[in-house]
Amino acid sequence: MTSAPDAPDQPTPPPEPTDTPAPSSWITVFVSTATTVFLAELGDKTQLAALLLSAQSGRPFTVFVGASLALICSSLVGVLLGRWLSTVMPAHQLERAAGLLMVALGLWLGRQAVLHLAPLHLLTS
């Protein structure tokens, strides 16, 4: 009669965390990217610019094609830059840097808005 192998004295340690994400299916990546970009672009100044250009030109299809190509090109820059940055720094540092950049841009844009509106407010008082 054979016996089962003896259980180890120490429990198996959990696997070491890595900076590389778990592989995802292409459909998961595609849907999450499409959803995120669609929601991020709703109501932003790019969409408002396309709205105004379409209204002014009277050529909505041409504006759509131009705006689509511009978004594709700017997304390509982001993808290529993100791919390169992922080889230079770990993902958690990249996320932190992106968050800090977003906060800095928000503060800078807020400051610009206040400086732009302050003289108008002082003139009307």
PABAVEX-681532 format. One record per residue: residue number from 1; residue in three letters; x, y, z of N, C-alpha, C in turn. Coordinates in steps of 0.1 Angstrom, whole numbers, plus 5000, padded with zeros to 4 digits. Layout:
N
- NUM / ala / X / Y / Z / X / Y / Z / X / Y / Z
...
//
This chain:
125
- 1 / met / 5008 / 4988 / 5000 / 5000 / 5000 / 5000 / 5009 / 5012 / 5000
- 2 / thr / 5005 / 5022 / 4991 / 5014 / 5034 / 4990 / 5007 / 5045 / 4999
- 3 / ser / 5016 / 5053 / 5005 / 5011 / 5064 / 5013 / 5012 / 5077 / 5006
- 4 / ala / 5004 / 5086 / 5010 / 5004 / 5100 / 5004 / 5017 / 5107 / 5008
- 5 / pro / 5023 / 5116 / 5000 / 5035 / 5123 / 5004 / 5032 / 5131 / 5017
- 6 / asp / 5042 / 5132 / 5025 / 5040 / 5140 / 5037 / 5038 / 5155 / 5034
- 7 / ala / 5030 / 5161 / 5042 / 5027 / 5176 / 5040 / 5040 / 5183 / 5044
- 8 / pro / 5043 / 5194 / 5038 / 5055 / 5202 / 5042 / 5052 / 5208 / 5056
- 9 / asp / 5063 / 5210 / 5063 / 5062 / 5216 / 5077 / 5058 / 5231 / 5076
- 10 / gln / 5063 / 5238 / 5066 / 5060 / 5252 / 5064 / 5050 / 5254 / 5053
- 11 / pro / 5040 / 5263 / 5055 / 5031 / 5266 / 5044 / 5038 / 5273 / 5033
- 12 / thr / 5033 / 5271 / 5021 / 5039 / 5277 / 5009 / 5037 / 5292 / 5009
- 13 / pro / 5048 / 5300 / 5008 / 5046 / 5314 / 5008 / 5038 / 5319 / 4996
- 14 / pro / 5031 / 5330 / 4997 / 5024 / 5335 / 4986 / 5034 / 5340 / 4975
- 15 / pro / 5029 / 5340 / 4962 / 5038 / 5344 / 4952 / 5042 / 5359 / 4953
- 16 / glu / 5054 / 5362 / 4949 / 5059 / 5376 / 4950 / 5050 / 5385 / 4940
- 17 / pro / 5046 / 5397 / 4945 / 5039 / 5405 / 4935 / 5049 / 5411 / 4925
- 18 / thr / 5043 / 5412 / 4913 / 5052 / 5417 / 4902 / 5045 / 5430 / 4896
- 19 / asp / 5053 / 5437 / 4889 / 5048 / 5450 / 4883 / 5041 / 5447 / 4870
- 20 / thr / 5043 / 5435 / 4865 / 5036 / 5432 / 4852 / 5022 / 5428 / 4854
- 21 / pro / 5012 / 5434 / 4847 / 4998 / 5430 / 4849 / 4996 / 5416 / 4844
- 22 / ala / 4985 / 5410 / 4849 / 4981 / 5397 / 4844 / 4976 / 5399 / 4829
- 23 / pro / 4979 / 5389 / 4821 / 4975 / 5390 / 4807 / 4959 / 5391 / 4806
- 24 / ser / 4955 / 5400 / 4798 / 4940 / 5402 / 4796 / 4937 / 5398 / 4782
- 25 / ser / 4925 / 5394 / 4780 / 4920 / 5391 / 4766 / 4919 / 5404 / 4758
- 26 / trp / 4921 / 5403 / 4745 / 4920 / 5416 / 4737 / 4907 / 5422 / 4738
- 27 / ile / 4896 / 5415 / 4740 / 4883 / 5421 / 4741 / 4881 / 5429 / 4754
- 28 / thr / 4887 / 5424 / 4765 / 4886 / 5431 / 4777 / 4894 / 5444 / 4776
- 29 / val / 4906 / 5444 / 4771 / 4913 / 5456 / 4769 / 4906 / 5466 / 4759
- 30 / phe / 4901 / 5460 / 4748 / 4894 / 5469 / 4739 / 4882 / 5476 / 4745
- 31 / val / 4873 / 5468 / 4752 / 4861 / 5474 / 4757 / 4864 / 5484 / 4768
- 32 / ser / 4874 / 5480 / 4777 / 4877 / 5490 / 4788 / 4883 / 5503 / 4782
- 33 / thr / 4892 / 5501 / 4772 / 4898 / 5513 / 4766 / 4887 / 5522 / 4759
- 34 / ala / 4878 / 5515 / 4751 / 4868 / 5523 / 4744 / 4859 / 5530 / 4753
- 35 / thr / 4855 / 5523 / 4764 / 4846 / 5529 / 4774 / 4852 / 5541 / 4781
- 36 / thr / 4865 / 5539 / 4785 / 4872 / 5549 / 4793 / 4874 / 5562 / 4784
- 37 / val / 4878 / 5560 / 4772 / 4881 / 5571 / 4763 / 4868 / 5578 / 4759
- 38 / phe / 4857 / 5570 / 4757 / 4844 / 5576 / 4753 / 4839 / 5585 / 4765
- 39 / leu / 4840 / 5580 / 4777 / 4835 / 5587 / 4788 / 4843 / 5599 / 4791
- 40 / ala / 4857 / 5598 / 4789 / 4866 / 5609 / 4792 / 4864 / 5620 / 4782
- 41 / glu / 4860 / 5617 / 4770 / 4859 / 5627 / 4759 / 4845 / 5634 / 4759
- 42 / leu / 4835 / 5628 / 4766 / 4822 / 5634 / 4766 / 4823 / 5648 / 4773
- 43 / gly / 4818 / 5658 / 4765 / 4817 / 5671 / 4771 / 4830 / 5679 / 4772
- 44 / asp / 4841 / 5674 / 4767 / 4854 / 5681 / 4769 / 4855 / 5691 / 4758
- 45 / lys / 4865 / 5699 / 4758 / 4867 / 5710 / 4749 / 4869 / 5705 / 4734
- 46 / thr / 4874 / 5693 / 4732 / 4876 / 5688 / 4719 / 4862 / 5685 / 4713
- 47 / gln / 4853 / 5680 / 4721 / 4839 / 5677 / 4716 / 4832 / 5690 / 4713
- 48 / leu / 4834 / 5700 / 4721 / 4828 / 5713 / 4719 / 4834 / 5720 / 4707
- 49 / ala / 4847 / 5718 / 4704 / 4853 / 5724 / 4692 / 4847 / 5717 / 4680
- 50 / ala / 4845 / 5704 / 4680 / 4839 / 5697 / 4669 / 4825 / 5701 / 4667
- 51 / leu / 4818 / 5704 / 4677 / 4804 / 5708 / 4676 / 4804 / 5722 / 4669
- 52 / leu / 4812 / 5731 / 4674 / 4813 / 5745 / 4668 / 4817 / 5744 / 4653
- 53 / leu / 4828 / 5736 / 4651 / 4833 / 5735 / 4637 / 4822 / 5730 / 4627
- 54 / ser / 4815 / 5720 / 4632 / 4804 / 5714 / 4624 / 4793 / 5724 / 4621
- 55 / ala / 4789 / 5732 / 4632 / 4779 / 5742 / 4630 / 4784 / 5753 / 4620
- 56 / gln / 4796 / 5757 / 4622 / 4801 / 5768 / 4614 / 4803 / 5764 / 4599
- 57 / ser / 4809 / 5752 / 4597 / 4812 / 5748 / 4583 / 4800 / 5743 / 4576
- 58 / gly / 4790 / 5737 / 4583 / 4779 / 5731 / 4576 / 4783 / 5718 / 4570
- 59 / arg / 4795 / 5712 / 4574 / 4800 / 5700 / 4568 / 4803 / 5690 / 4579
- 60 / pro / 4793 / 5684 / 4585 / 4795 / 5676 / 4597 / 4803 / 5663 / 4594
- 61 / phe / 4802 / 5657 / 4582 / 4810 / 5645 / 4579 / 4824 / 5649 / 4578
- 62 / thr / 4828 / 5660 / 4572 / 4842 / 5664 / 4571 / 4848 / 5667 / 4585
- 63 / val / 4840 / 5673 / 4593 / 4845 / 5676 / 4607 / 4846 / 5663 / 4615
- 64 / phe / 4837 / 5654 / 4613 / 4838 / 5641 / 4619 / 4851 / 5634 / 4615
- 65 / val / 4854 / 5633 / 4602 / 4866 / 5626 / 4598 / 4878 / 5633 / 4603
- 66 / gly / 4879 / 5646 / 4602 / 4890 / 5654 / 4608 / 4892 / 5652 / 4623
- 67 / ala / 4881 / 5653 / 4630 / 4882 / 5651 / 4645 / 4886 / 5636 / 4648
- 68 / ser / 4881 / 5627 / 4640 / 4885 / 5613 / 4643 / 4899 / 5610 / 4640
- 69 / leu / 4904 / 5615 / 4629 / 4919 / 5614 / 4626 / 4927 / 5620 / 4637
- 70 / ala / 4923 / 5632 / 4641 / 4931 / 5639 / 4652 / 4931 / 5631 / 4665
- 71 / leu / 4920 / 5625 / 4668 / 4919 / 5616 / 4680 / 4927 / 5604 / 4679
- 72 / ile / 4927 / 5598 / 4667 / 4935 / 5586 / 4664 / 4950 / 5590 / 4666
- 73 / cys / 4954 / 5601 / 4660 / 4968 / 5605 / 4661 / 4973 / 5608 / 4675
- 74 / ser / 4964 / 5615 / 4682 / 4968 / 5619 / 4696 / 4968 / 5606 / 4705
- 75 / ser / 4959 / 5597 / 4702 / 4959 / 5584 / 4709 / 4971 / 5576 / 4706
- 76 / leu / 4976 / 5576 / 4694 / 4988 / 5569 / 4690 / 5000 / 5574 / 4697
- 77 / val / 5001 / 5587 / 4698 / 5012 / 5593 / 4706 / 5011 / 5589 / 4721
- 78 / gly / 4999 / 5588 / 4727 / 4998 / 5584 / 4740 / 5001 / 5569 / 4742
- 79 / val / 4997 / 5561 / 4733 / 5000 / 5546 / 4733 / 5015 / 5544 / 4732
- 80 / leu / 5022 / 5550 / 4722 / 5036 / 5549 / 4720 / 5044 / 5554 / 4732
- 81 / leu / 5040 / 5565 / 4737 / 5047 / 5571 / 4749 / 5045 / 5562 / 4761
- 82 / gly / 5033 / 5557 / 4763 / 5030 / 5548 / 4774 / 5038 / 5535 / 4773
- 83 / arg / 5039 / 5530 / 4761 / 5047 / 5518 / 4759 / 5061 / 5520 / 4763
- 84 / trp / 5067 / 5531 / 4758 / 5081 / 5534 / 4761 / 5083 / 5536 / 4776
- 85 / leu / 5074 / 5544 / 4782 / 5075 / 5547 / 4796 / 5074 / 5534 / 4805
- 86 / ser / 5066 / 5524 / 4800 / 5065 / 5512 / 4807 / 5078 / 5504 / 4808
- 87 / thr / 5087 / 5507 / 4798 / 5100 / 5500 / 4798 / 5110 / 5507 / 4807
- 88 / val / 5107 / 5520 / 4810 / 5116 / 5528 / 4818 / 5113 / 5528 / 4833
- 89 / met / 5100 / 5527 / 4836 / 5096 / 5528 / 4850 / 5085 / 5518 / 4853
- 90 / pro / 5084 / 5513 / 4866 / 5073 / 5504 / 4870 / 5059 / 5510 / 4868
- 91 / ala / 5049 / 5502 / 4867 / 5036 / 5506 / 4865 / 5031 / 5515 / 4876
- 92 / his / 5034 / 5512 / 4889 / 5029 / 5520 / 4900 / 5035 / 5534 / 4899
- 93 / gln / 5047 / 5535 / 4895 / 5053 / 5549 / 4894 / 5047 / 5556 / 4883
- 94 / leu / 5044 / 5549 / 4872 / 5038 / 5556 / 4860 / 5024 / 5561 / 4864
- 95 / glu / 5016 / 5553 / 4871 / 5003 / 5557 / 4876 / 5004 / 5569 / 4885
- 96 / arg / 5014 / 5569 / 4894 / 5015 / 5580 / 4903 / 5019 / 5593 / 4896
- 97 / ala / 5028 / 5592 / 4886 / 5033 / 5603 / 4878 / 5021 / 5609 / 4870
- 98 / ala / 5013 / 5600 / 4864 / 5001 / 5604 / 4856 / 4992 / 5612 / 4865
- 99 / gly / 4989 / 5607 / 4877 / 4980 / 5613 / 4887 / 4986 / 5627 / 4891
- 100 / leu / 4998 / 5628 / 4894 / 5004 / 5641 / 4897 / 5004 / 5651 / 4885
- 101 / leu / 5006 / 5646 / 4873 / 5005 / 5654 / 4862 / 4990 / 5660 / 4860
- 102 / met / 4981 / 5651 / 4862 / 4967 / 5655 / 4861 / 4963 / 5666 / 4871
- 103 / val / 4968 / 5664 / 4884 / 4965 / 5674 / 4894 / 4972 / 5687 / 4891
- 104 / ala / 4985 / 5686 / 4886 / 4992 / 5698 / 4883 / 4985 / 5706 / 4871
- 105 / leu / 4981 / 5699 / 4861 / 4974 / 5705 / 4850 / 4961 / 5711 / 4855
- 106 / gly / 4954 / 5704 / 4863 / 4941 / 5710 / 4869 / 4943 / 5723 / 4877
- 107 / leu / 4954 / 5723 / 4885 / 4957 / 5735 / 4893 / 4961 / 5746 / 4883
- 108 / trp / 4969 / 5743 / 4873 / 4974 / 5753 / 4864 / 4962 / 5759 / 4856
- 109 / leu / 4953 / 5750 / 4851 / 4941 / 5755 / 4844 / 4932 / 5763 / 4853
- 110 / gly / 4931 / 5759 / 4865 / 4923 / 5766 / 4875 / 4928 / 5780 / 4877
- 111 / arg / 4942 / 5781 / 4879 / 4948 / 5794 / 4881 / 4946 / 5803 / 4868
- 112 / gln / 4948 / 5797 / 4856 / 4945 / 5805 / 4844 / 4931 / 5810 / 4844
- 113 / ala / 4922 / 5802 / 4847 / 4908 / 5807 / 4847 / 4905 / 5818 / 4857
- 114 / val / 4911 / 5817 / 4869 / 4909 / 5827 / 4879 / 4916 / 5840 / 4874
- 115 / leu / 4928 / 5839 / 4869 / 4935 / 5851 / 4864 / 4927 / 5857 / 4852
- 116 / his / 4921 / 5849 / 4844 / 4913 / 5854 / 4833 / 4900 / 5861 / 4837
- 117 / leu / 4894 / 5855 / 4847 / 4881 / 5860 / 4852 / 4882 / 5871 / 4862
- 118 / ala / 4893 / 5872 / 4869 / 4895 / 5882 / 4880 / 4893 / 5896 / 4874
- 119 / pro / 4900 / 5899 / 4863 / 4899 / 5913 / 4858 / 4884 / 5916 / 4853
- 120 / leu / 4878 / 5906 / 4848 / 4864 / 5908 / 4844 / 4855 / 5911 / 4856
- 121 / his / 4858 / 5904 / 4867 / 4850 / 5906 / 4879 / 4853 / 5919 / 4885
- 122 / leu / 4865 / 5924 / 4885 / 4869 / 5937 / 4891 / 4863 / 5948 / 4882
- 123 / leu / 4862 / 5946 / 4869 / 4856 / 5957 / 4861 / 4841 / 5959 / 4862
- 124 / thr / 4834 / 5948 / 4865 / 4820 / 5948 / 4866 / 4815 / 5952 / 4880
- 125 / ser / 4824 / 5952 / 4890 / 4820 / 5956 / 4904 / 4819 / 5970 / 4906
//
